[in-house]
Amino acid sequence: MCDREITLKKGNPSENRGRPTGRGLIGMLILLLLLDVQVSASPWSGAERIDVRNPIDGVYEPSYFYAAKGENRPLLVALHSWPRHFDHAVNINPFNWAKQYDWNFLATNHRGPHDRKEAGGSRLALTDISEAIKEAKRRTTVGITAFAGCSGGGFTALNYLRIKSLEPVELIVSMNGPMNLKKWRKQNPSFEKDISALCSGAGCVRRSPALSLKRRRFPNTKIYLFQGLYDEVVHYSQGIEMFNTLASSGNHVFLQVGEHGHSCNWKAMRNVLVNELK
């Protein structure tokens, strides 16, 4: 019977002391199986956590990095949403696509949630991303670099274009991102506290891509904007204003306003990435 103890060796019982019994062997097998399930179930399986130093203030920020098997493959950089960190589930879909299509991959932290001045489109946060890209290029060969972000991630992606000295990005897919903080704080007062912690006055203009990127051209970057017509968090007019800012300077920009809310349209994002990162 399974619940009986089985003596492994006849003779002096003291010789079997410390050896697993039948019940113990079954328990050990179950434990090993459970541990194996937990390890294999990790959504970041195959990625390496790296910590990259920001040269401005010396702070190390974490990222998840995955190297493609092929050479000169695209680098997909997943940018976390407004209240999240780099290891949040919002970045899992882009990571899985990277493994599926053999892209290099980064999920960067860039100071975490956008509720303090060091985060949310600051020079420090944007430099964190650039330095992580440099580190990825030191570890593997990289083709073009693409950004993908929903909500606060889309906001960060467009802010990145503000600083010319950062590592280049050739493709941006931004979904439901707030692009004008001055208008957004009126449209959605629930974010007033976060915005006030991020910036004030001219600082909020600088961190509003729809304002700070006026009359700027990015000839080597394609930009896809997606906005939800029924988005109750970020009004769809934010995406339209961002499109007008970029289009008026002759940039390669595309806008789709769909019949959805604030949730990320993963299918649309994936389709753009697959078509562009060939």
ABEGO torsion letter per residue (X at the ends): XAABBBBABBEBAAAABGBBBAAAAAAAAAAAAAAAAAAAABAABGBBBBBBBBAAAGBBBBBBBBBBABBGBBBBBBBBBAABBAABAAAAAAAAAAAAAGBBBBBBAGGEBBABAABGGBAAAAAAAAAAAAAAAAABBBBBBBBBBBEAAAAAAAAAAABAABBBBABBBBBGBBABAAAAAAABAAAAAAAAAABBEAAAAAABAAAAABGBBBAABBBBBBBBAABAABBAAAAAAAAAAAAAAGBBBBBBBBBBBABBBAAAAAAAAAAABX
